[in-house]
């Protein structure tokens, strides 16, 4: 049984996998700029989640009451 060019194809695939990950890391920002961007995104996410929670809990008051 001959392996043919399987090793070469596997090497090419492995190289393609490792080179694809490097592209997402380099966004051209300094660490401080990245930190500010991430903090802003986190604040927006928490504000959106809080708004959804407020809308869900303050909806109709149709639950059981404690008398």
C-alpha positions in Angstrom: 0.0 0.0 0.0 1.5 3.3 -1.1 0.6 6.5 0.7 1.1 8.6 -2.4 0.9 12.3 -1.7 -1.1 12.0 1.5 1.7 13.3 3.6 2.1 16.4 1.4 -1.6 17.0 1.5 -1.7 16.6 5.3 1.2 19.1 5.6 -0.7 21.6 3.4 -3.9 21.2 5.4 -2.0 21.7 8.7 -0.3 24.8 7.4 -3.6 26.2 6.3 -5.1 25.6 9.7 -2.3 27.4 11.5 -2.1 30.3 9.1 -5.8 31.0 9.4 -5.7 31.6 13.1 -3.1 34.4 12.9 -5.4 36.6 10.8 -7.9 37.1 13.5 -5.3 38.2 16.1 -3.8 41.1 14.1 -6.5 43.8 14.1 -4.1 46.7 14.0 -5.0 48.0 17.5 -2.8 48.7 20.5 -3.5 46.8 23.7 -5.1 49.9 25.2 -7.4 50.5 22.2 -8.3 46.8 22.2 -9.1 47.1 26.0 -11.3 50.1 25.4 -13.1 48.4 22.5 -13.8 45.3 24.6 -14.9 47.3 27.6 -17.4 49.2 25.4 -18.8 46.0 23.9 -19.1 44.5 27.4 -21.1 47.5 28.6 -23.4 47.4 25.7 -24.0 43.7 26.2 -24.8 44.1 29.9 -27.1 47.1 29.2 -29.0 45.0 26.6 -29.3 42.1 29.0 -30.5 44.3 31.8 -33.1 45.9 29.5 -34.3 42.4 28.5 -34.5 41.3 32.1 -36.5 44.5 33.0 -38.9 44.0 30.2 -39.5 40.3 31.1 -39.9 40.9 34.9 -42.0 44.1 34.8 -44.4 42.8 32.2 -47.9 42.2 33.5 -47.9 41.4 37.1 -50.0 38.3 36.4 -48.2 36.1 38.9 -49.2 34.8 42.3 -49.5 37.5 45.0 -48.3 37.1 48.6 -51.1 38.4 50.9 
